[in-house]
Amino acid sequence: MTARLDARFADLKSRNQAALVTFITAGDPDPETSAQILAGLPTAGADIIEVGMPFTDPMADGPAIQAAGLRALKAGMTLTKTLAMVRAFRAGNQTTPIILMGYYNPIFIYGVERFLVDAKEAGVDGLIVVDLPPEEDSELCLPALKAGLAFIRLATPTTDDKRLPTVLKNTSGFVYYVSITGITGAATPDFNVVSAAVARIKRHTDLPVCVGFGVKTAEHARAIALGADGVVVGSALIDALKTTLDAEGKASAKTVPAVMDLVASIAKGAHEARG
C-alpha cells in the first residue's frame, strides 16, 4: 500500500541515512515555476516530497507558508491543477514518494471519493491533513487507506503516552513529529528534547519518524537526523523562494536555483549526519 514510501525508507536505512522530506506549496509563485521546482527536488537531494494544497485559511501554518498559499491561489492554483502537477512529475519520476499536505476543506469540496481516485491515479502516495483528528477517521483516513494511500499523522510535544496510541492507530507511511508547539517556521527546536520525543514515539510504533517545523539549516538537519528517520524542511525553502521574487511577486531567474541550492545544503546535513 505504501510501496514507494516503504522502499525509500528501506533504501535509506540500508545506507544508514535519514530522509530529507521537502515541502513546497503547489503553484507558488506560479504553476510553471512550481512545476520546475518539483521536478528538480529529487536531483537536489530530496528523498520524499510534500506538496502543499493551497488553501485560504491555513491555521497551522506560519506567515511564510500562508503567503505561499496566497501567491499560489492568486496565480490560479486549484486542487485539480495540483493533481495535474503531480501527474506531470510522475511522467519523469516513478520512485520519489509524493505526499499531499493541507486541510480537509478543499478535499471535501472536491469530493472525497473522487479525490482519492484522482490522487491515486496521479501518483500520490499519501496524505497529511492537519485538521482531521483521529476521531474523524471515517471522513478521510479510512477511505484513503482503503484506496491505497498512506495517511500520515502528526504527533506533537503535547501528544502524551495516553494519547499516542490513538494518534498512531490508523497512521501509515511515517509519523510526522512536530518539533515545536505553535505554527510552522516559528522557532528553532531544542534538539535534545526532540531526540527524546522521537525515542518515545518509537517505543509505540515501528513506523519511521520524521521531524519537522523549525528546520532551517544543514546543521539543524544534521542534529535531527542523528535520532530521527527523516528531517522535514518547508518554511526555509519558501523563504528562500520569496527572496528571489521581483517587486510584483513574480519569479525571477534566481527562484528555482535558490531553492535547489538550499535543498542540496540541507540534504548534505541530513544524509551525512551518521557518518
Summary of the structure (lengths in Angstrom):
residues: 275
radius of gyration: 17.1
end to end distance: 31.8
largest distance: 50.5
contacts: 995
relative contact order: 0.17
helix: 47%
strand: 13%
